[in-house]
Amino acid sequence: MKKSTSAPAGMLLRHQVAWILGVTPSGVQRMQERGKLRSVRDPEGRDLFARVDVFELARLRRLPSHRCFDDAVAAQVFEMFRAGWDLPEIVIETGESPRTIRALHEEYLRK
């Protein structure tokens, strides 16, 4: 069986977390060992990280916000903002957390 190259909705793979946090994949592993990041293991043996937890850690570390958003999700949410959608509607439609949508809204307002 071929391994999947993407994570389930709302989750991130180790290399994605590394890019967002500006560290190496082994740096992510050290964060796990120190209890700064939690993960769950999928049936394929990959560590999966909750997107909201990674984004919160990035925010606490004052990292650039552009690293925290999938470009396709950001584009979709920006279109929803432009169309006047409310927060609950966007959360339901995209499956992203309210915290993520609020952060995208801050980014949208910077345009």
C-alpha positions in Angstrom: 0.0 0.0 0.0 1.3 3.4 -1.0 1.8 6.0 1.8 -0.2 9.1 1.8 1.8 12.3 1.3 -0.7 14.6 3.0 -2.1 14.9 6.5 -5.8 14.7 7.4 -7.7 18.0 7.7 -6.6 20.0 10.7 -3.3 18.1 11.1 0.2 18.7 9.9 3.2 16.4 9.2 6.6 16.8 10.8 8.2 18.6 7.8 5.3 21.1 7.6 5.6 21.8 11.3 9.4 22.3 10.9 8.8 24.8 8.1 6.2 26.8 10.1 8.4 26.9 13.2 11.6 27.6 11.3 13.4 24.5 12.6 14.5 21.1 11.3 12.4 18.0 11.5 14.8 16.8 14.3 14.1 20.1 16.0 10.4 19.3 16.0 11.2 15.9 17.5 13.1 17.5 20.3 10.1 19.8 20.9 8.0 16.7 21.2 10.4 15.1 23.6 10.4 18.2 25.8 6.6 18.3 25.8 6.3 21.5 23.8 4.5 19.8 21.0 2.0 16.9 21.1 1.4 14.5 18.3 -0.6 11.4 17.4 0.6 8.5 15.3 -1.4 7.6 12.3 -1.8 4.0 11.0 1.2 4.6 8.6 3.4 5.4 11.6 3.7 9.2 10.9 3.5 11.7 13.7 0.6 14.1 13.1 0.4 17.5 14.8 -2.8 19.6 15.4 -2.6 22.6 13.2 -4.0 24.9 15.9 -1.3 23.8 18.4 1.5 24.5 15.9 0.0 27.9 15.0 -0.3 28.8 18.7 3.3 27.9 19.3 4.4 29.9 16.3 2.4 32.9 17.6 4.0 32.5 21.0 7.4 32.4 19.4 6.5 35.6 17.4 7.2 33.9 14.1 6.1 35.3 10.8 2.4 34.7 10.3 2.7 33.9 6.6 4.2 30.5 7.6 1.1 29.5 9.4 -1.4 29.4 6.5 -1.9 27.0 3.7 -2.1 29.2 0.6 -5.2 27.6 -0.7 -7.0 27.9 2.6 -5.9 31.5 2.9 -7.2 32.3 -0.6 -10.5 30.6 0.1 -11.0 32.4 3.5 -10.0 35.8 2.0 -12.7 35.3 -0.6 -15.2 34.5 2.1 -14.2 37.7 4.0 -14.7 39.7 0.8 -18.1 38.1 0.4 -19.1 39.1 3.9 -19.2 35.6 5.5 -19.4 35.4 9.3 -16.8 33.5 11.4 -19.1 30.5 12.2 -19.9 30.1 8.5 -16.3 30.1 7.5 -15.3 27.7 10.3 -18.1 25.3 9.2 -17.2 25.6 5.5 -13.4 25.2 5.8 -13.1 23.0 8.8 -10.4 25.4 10.2 -10.5 26.5 13.9 -11.9 29.9 14.9 -8.4 30.8 16.0 -7.0 30.1 12.6 -9.8 32.1 10.9 -9.2 35.1 13.3 -5.5 35.0 12.5 -6.3 35.0 8.8 -8.7 37.9 9.3 -5.9 39.9 10.9 -3.7 39.1 7.9 -6.6 40.0 5.5 -7.0 43.4 7.2 -3.2 44.2 6.6 -3.7 44.2 2.8 
